Amino acid sequence: MVNQALSGQAIYSPLRKSFVSKPNAASKIERYLSFSELLYFCRLVGPNGLKIVEDMTMKMISGTVAELKVFFFFFFFFGMIF
């Protein structure tokens, strides 16, 4: 599920208050997570648990962004030399 979100196949829909898959996605994220499940998960883990989930998610996203920055830096730097 996280890989789908990171690859852009799953997005958050404010209208449905849940995550949805793009039409060309291999698997449907709606089968695994719904608004009611999100609500009950938040109630189960509480505010401190949500803070931990948020911190872990932000670490994953920032790591991916850092990798992309390095990739694009080398791509543009070495691409202009050759």
Buried (B, 14 or more C-beta within 10 A) or exposed (E): EEEBBEEEBBEEEEEEEBBBBEEEBEEEBBEEBBEEEEEEEEEEEEEEEEEEEEEEEEEEEEEEEEEEEEEEEEEEEEEEEE
